[in-house]
Amino acid sequence: MNEHALSRREFLTVSAAGGSLSLAGLACASAHSATPPERPAGQKSAFGLQADPLPKVRIGCVGIGGRGTYLLGNLLGIEGVEIKAVCDTVPARVAAAQKLVTDKGWGEPAGYAQGEHDYENLCRRDDIDLVYIATPWDWHARMAVSAMQNGKHAALEVPAAITLEECWQLVDTSEQTQRHCMMLENCCYGETELLVLNMVRQGVFGELTHGEAGYLHEGRGFVLQDDSATNWRRKFVRTLDGNLYPTHGLGPVAQYMGIHGGDKFDLLVSMSSLELAMSKQRDALPADDPRRQERFALGDINTSVIKTARGRTIMVQCSFAQVRPYSRINMICGTAGAFCDYPPRIFLDGRGADWETDMAPYHAQYGHPLWKKLSEVALQTGGHGGTDFIMNWRLIQCLREGLPLDMTVYDAAAWSSVFPLSIASVAQGSAPLAVPDFTRGDWQHQAPLGIVEA
């Protein structure tokens, strides 16, 4: 194989994922509400999970590439954190991460760089409370499971899982071990998203009926970059067709709607356009470039629609290829008004016939407590408009105070399940598929996420 072909391990991983996705779709295509498996004896719900308070949150970081290095630097600016170990398959990255820590005047963390499974040794350490995972998508779930089985909390990048089997593994392991498993969905901590959440909770938009979410981010040059060591995303674009990155837009909308707090995802239908844009960009490469031989399965845009148990709808779109402005859409519609982002604008009954674009009065009245307290340091720290800092700060606060987290393992599983379900639906001609109830019915007895204080 040339350097742009899938390795044997990559081929087997992606092929297995695709096969299990299709089988999962076939198994539930005819049922609008698949019955979840019974909770095994001795396993209990992770709703309201509270661990003992931690005076110091001792962290091991797995995956120290671009995203992992940024998260590490972010954590170094948060009080109550101690970095105990770092892990990556590239030794130079581990050395650079260790230097990043010692340059802050902290003790040098242990380094793990002895192959793909050295993370297991990190997870076995007895001086770590929380494992941060920022690796390629197909490693997220297995690493989080290892962390929880070894008594650690897990914080993993998006998506948390790429198959339904992995989603259930995360749920069952968290319930068995009573360890937190939180997907690091930073968009849920955006200033605008938290503003809208506060307004929803105060009934400003009335009864919600529809939401729209997306990840529209033209990235043809990034996907096609000539760097096979780091561009692991290309194997998914080449082999799978569906919504491969659903959670950035979906997470906030799911929280607005109180998913797992009185409602749940019930049914999903998905369709993709034909693929053209990535191939056109590929054809512009030099004639002798081996990437000219690659073919892409992923359509230029995928549109998925979710129906909830309460009858509400959510549209979720994803495109890495179309030339269009960046957007996560971030729209919510209710009986008394609506909000739509990119750019932010609002319409409320009784306030005139036009959409309002001046959001300053709404930020003044409904600004979220987390942003009011942390905005200055969050914006100075940087990282996706300050969302990374607030997400990390809030996670550490919850662990130090022994509080339940803002996002549960059920959120990680349900939001990520759009990845495999959309692929299965597309493969079956946009067949309707049931979304598993990862809470096993407990969503009916939970309150929606509240407005947390800083």
N, C-alpha and C positions, 0 to 999 in steps of 0.2 A: 504494500500500500504506500502511496505517496503521503507526504505530510498533511495533506488536506483531506485524506480519507479518514473514515472512522476507525479507531483502534478496535481490536477484537472486543475488549471490555466495553467500550462505548457502544459498539454495535449491538452486543448482547443486552446491554442495559436498556437502550432505547427500543430495541425490538421487543423485549419483554414488556416494557411499559406499554407500547402500542398494542400488543396482544392482550394484555390484561385489561386495558381500557376498553377495547372492543367487546371483550367478553362481559365486562361489567355492564356496558350499555345494553347488550343483548339480554342480560338477565333481568333488567328492570324496565325495558322499553315499553312494555304493555301495562305497567302498573304506575298509577299516578302517586301512590303513597306506599312505598315499599316498607314492609314491617322490619324494624331494626332487630338485630339479634339481642337476645336477653343478656343482661349484664351478668357476667360470671360471678359465682359465689365469692365473697371476700373482696370484691371490687366495688368501690363506691364513687358516687358522682364527684366531679371536680368543680362543680359550681360552688362559689363561695369559699374555695380552697384558701386556707390561711396557714402558712408555715410559721415556725417560731421566728420572732424578730432577730435580725442579724445586725449586730453593731458595726461590723465590717462585711461587705459583700466581696468575697474572694472569688475571682473570675479566672477562668481559662478560656482563651480565644482560639478557635479552630478556623483556619482560613485567613491568611494575612495577605491577601492580594489587595487590589485597589479598595474595594468596599470594606474588607476586614481591617485594613490599616486605618481607614478613616474612622471606623467605629472604635477602634482601640484608642486613637487620639482623642476622640470624643469622651470616652470613659475616663481618661486621665484628667479631665477637667471637672469631674463630679466627686463631691465629698462622700466619703464612706466606701470608696472602692479600693481594692487591692488586686493587682494583676499578678497572678501566681504562675501562670504557664501560657505559652503560645505554641501553636502547632501549624505546620504547613508542609506540603510535599516538596517545596523548594527551600533548601537550607538558607539561601541568601535572604529570603523573606523573613525567616525566623530570626536571623541575626539582626536584621534591620528593625524588627519589632522589639527585640530585646533592647536595642540601643534607644529606641523611641521612649521606652519606659525608664531606662537609667538616666537619660538626658533630663527627665523631669525630676531627678533626685530620688527616685524610688529604687528599691532593690531589684536586681535582675531576675526576671521570671525564668523558670525552667523552659528549655526548648525541646520541641519534638519535631523531628524531620526525617524519621526513618521509615519512609514509605507511606502508602495510602491508608494504612490501618493504625498508624501510630497514635491517632486521636484516641483510640481505645485506652492506651496507657495514660493519657492525660485524664480521661474520664475516671480512671481508677484511683487517682490521687485522693488522699483524705483531707487535703487542705483547700478544696475548691467547693464553693456553694453553687455557682452558676456557670454554665458553659454557653458562650456566645458562638454561633455557627454562621459563617459567611463563606460558604463553599458553593460549587456548582449545584444546580437544583436537585440532581439525582442522588446527592449525598445528604441532603438536609434531614430527611426523616430518620435514616438509620443512625445518624450521629446523635440526633435528639433522643432517640430510644436508648442508645448506649449511655448517654448522660443521665437520663432518668433512672435507668436500671442500676446505675452506680450511685444513686442517692442525690444527684444534682438536679437543680432546676435547669431548664433549657430555654434559650432565646435564640430563635433561628430565623434566618432571612427568608424572603418570599420567593416563590410559594413554599409553604411548609412541606408539601408533598406533591407528587406528580401521578400517583395512582390511588384508587379508592382503598386498596389494601394498605397502603402507607398511611392514609388518613385514619383508618381504624387502628393501626398500630400505635399512632400517636395518642389517640383517645384512650385506648385500653391501657397503655403503659402509664399515662398520667393518672388514670383512675387507680391502677394497681399500686403505684408507688406513692401517690399523693404528692407528686412533685409538679410544680408549675411547668407548663409548656406554652410559651407565648411566641407567636409569629411577630417579627419586628416590622409591622406595618406602620411606617413612619407617617404616611399620609393621614392617618387617623388623628395625628397631633398637629396638623396644619392650623394656622390661625383662622383661616376661613372655615375649615371643616369643624373646628371646635365652636366657632361662633354659630354656625348653622345648627349644630347639635344642641346648643343651649337654647336657641330659638324654637327648635322642634319640641324640646322638653317643656317649654313654657307655652306651648300651644299656639304659637304665632301663625303657623301655616294650617291650622285646623287638623282634620283627620287626614293622614297621609294615604295616598292611593298609588303613587307611581314614583319611581326614581330612575335616573340614568347615570351610568358610570363608564369609565373607559381608561385606556392607556393608548393614546394616539401619539406616538413618538417616532418620527421618521428616523430610521437608523440603518439604512442600507450600507453606508460606508463603514459603520461600526461592525455590522455583521460580517461584511466581506473583508475586513482588515486582514492583512497578511501576517497573522500572529497566532498560529495554531495552538501555542502553549497557553494562551489566556482566553482565546475566543471560543470557549466551549459551548456557547449558546448556538453556534452555527449548526451543530449536530441535530438540535431539536428543530430548527427551522427547515432543515433538509429532510426530516423524516416524519414530522407530525403536522397535522392540520387541525387547528382549533383555536381556542383562546388560551395562549400559553403564558399570559401575564395578567391575570384578572384582578389581583387583590388591591392594587393601588387605588383604583377608582371605586371598587366594590366595597372595601372595608368601611369607609365613612358612611356610605349610603346604607349599608347593613346596620350600622349603629344608629343612624337616624330612625330607621324603621323598627328598631328594637328586636332584631333577629336574635333568637335564643332568649329573648325576654318578652314572651307573649306572641311570638311569630317565628316562623322558620321557612327556609327554602323548601319548596315542595316539588317543583317540576321545572325542567330546563329543556329548551329547544335551541339549537345552534346551527348556524350556516356560515360558510366562508365564501368569499368571492374567488374567482380564479386567481392564479399566481402569475403576475407579469412584471411588476416593478423590480423585484430582486433580480430576476433573470436579465432584464434590460441592462441593469447596472453591471451585472457579471459580464455580459457580452461586450461591454466597453473596455474590459481589461485587455492587456496585451495578448496577442495571439498565442504566445508560448506560456502564458500563466496557467498553472495546473488548475486554478480555481475555475477556469473556463469549462471544465468538465463536470462541475457540480450541478445538481438539479435540486429544486426546492419544492417541498410539499406544502408549505404554509401559504395559504391564500393571502392576498394583499390586505384584506381586512376580514375579521371575524365579528359577527354580531350574534350574541346569545341573549335570550330572554328567559328570565326566571319568574315563575309564579309562586307566590308564598301561600302558606296555609290559610291566611286570612283573605286571600284573593287579590293581593296587591301585586304589581308587576315591577320588574327591574330590568332595564336593558343594559348590557355590558358589552362594550366594543374593545377590540384590540387591533392595532396595526403597527408593525415595525417598518413598513415599506412605503406607505402612501405619503406623498408630499403634501403635507397639510400642517397647520399650526399645532404645536404641542397642546394637548388637552387631556384632562381626566374627566371632563364633562361636569361631574359633580352637580347634578340637578335633583331636586326633590319637589314634588307637587302634592298639594293638599287641598282640602275643601275651602280654605280661606286665603290661599296664596301659594307662591312658588318662588324658588331660588334657583338660579343657574349661574355657573361659574365660567370663566375664560371668555370674556371678562366677567367679574361678579356683578350680578344685577338681581333685583328683587321686585316682585309684584305682590301687593297685599290688597285684598278687597277693602274698599272704602278710602283708599289713599290716592285716588286719581286714576286716569285711564292709561298712564304710561308706566313702563318699567323704570324703576329708580336705579341709578348707577352710582350715586354717592352713598357708600357704605359706612362712612365715618359715624353718623348718628347711631347706626346699629351696633357698631363696635363699641361705642361709648355705653350703650344701654345693655347690650347682651354679650360683651366680650367675655371670654371664658377665664375663670380664675387662674388657670395654669399660665395663660399668655400674659395676663395682667402682672403676675408675679415674676415670670421668667423671661419675658420678651427681650429685655436688654442684653442679658448674657447669652440667650439663645441666638440672637441675630449676630452678636459679635463672634460667637463660636462658628457660625455658618453651618453649612450642610443642609441642602434642600430647604432653604428659607428658615432655618432654625428648628425644623420638625425633628431632626435627628436628636438634637440635644434634649428637647422636651420629652421625647419618647424614652431616651435612656435615663434621664433624670427621674422620670416618673416610675419606671421599672425599679430603679435602685431604691427610691423612696418607699415603694410598696414592700420590698423585701426587707428593708431596714426596720419598718414599722409593723411587719407581719400582717399586711393588708391583702385582700384579694386583688388580683390584677385587673386592669381595664379590659384586657382581651384574654379569652380563655382558650383552652385547647380545642373546644368545640368551634370557636370562631376560626381558628387556624385550619381545622379540617374542612368545615363547610365552605369557607371562602376559597380554599385551595382546590376543592373538589370540582370547581368549574373547569379547571385544566383537563382532567381526564373525562369528565362528562361531556364537555364540548367536543372533544375529539371523537368520542363514541357517537354522539349525535350526528356530527358532520358525516362520519363514515357510514351512517345508516340513512342517509338522505334527509337529515334534519329531523330525525325521529324524536318524539318527546320522551325524556328519561326522568325517572324519579330521582330526587336528591336524597341520599340517605339521611335519616334522623340520627345524627351522631350523639345527640343528648339522650336518646332512648326515651323520649317523651317528657323529659324534665323541662324543656323549653316552656311548657305551659304554666309552670309554677314559678318562673323567675321574673324579676322586675327588669325593665330596660336599664342599660348603663346610665347611671346618674351623672350629675355634674360634679365632678370631684374637685375638692379644694386642694390648693397647693400647700 
